[in-house]
Amino acid sequence: MSTSGNLTVKELESKIKKENAGRYADGGGLYFVVPRSSSAYWMVRYTSNKKRKEMTLGKYSDLSLKDARFEAASKMKQLREGLDPLLAKKRAEQESIKTVDDLFEDWYPTLEARLKHPKIPKRIYTKDIAPHIGEFKIDQVTARDIRTTVEDIKATGRLAIANDALGYCKQLFNHGIKLDLLAYNPAAAFTFKDAGGVEKSRERALSEDELKQFFATAKKHNDSFSRENYGKSTKYMVFFHL
């Protein structure tokens, strides 16, 4: 149900008290909405690019009738000037991303959505990256800042972490570029050679003595080491002696 014409505070209070669920027009695209199971709020309706859109302005408890009318008039003014109010709101939210810490907070939900263990990059950022550049404004971070961050991690002997930190820096600032908050990535020119270097595999072949010890242990614990597996392993042992 909706009505047209200017609303009064008395009418609003009455609708809330009586739980008269519905949308009530105040004029100029402004609506007072009383839901069935939540708090009353203000909403503005408008048409942009031939599409009908709705935008919540705020709860009635936070926004008076007078202030709601002012907010609605402001949104309609934006629309007349060629700017969709919802797009303007999104841009305003992006403008709240000022520091590297802010950028990480915006980036982290994307990690949660695509990584099995997103807490790993969060831990590295919090412990090894943020202390160096977290409070910097995103457009003031330089390549030298990235180098200092990586070099300090290398100095602790954690070369793999240095590689990870560099990789996360690249991804983080690429996120800033995607949001049109940055024109370049300060970590882009660096490679793993500048960080921890190419990580070498730690795999090695067992010695003959180690193999003998393995099979002796396996035979001793044959209740947990199946006959089939032991047979296969014995073939490898024979092959080893050839």
Secondary structure, DSSP 8 states (H G I E B T S, - for coil): ----S---HHHHHHHHHTT--EEEEEETTEEEEE-SSS--EEEEEEEETTEEEEEEEEETTTS-HHHHHHHHHHHHHHHHTT--HHHHHHHHHHTT--BHHHHHHHHHHHHHHH-S-THHHHHHIIIIIHHHHTTSBGGG--HHHHHHHHHHHHTTT-HHHHHHHHHHHHHHHHHHHHTTS-SS-TTTT--GGGTT-----------HHHHHHHHHHHHHTTTTS-HHHHHHHHHHHHHHH-
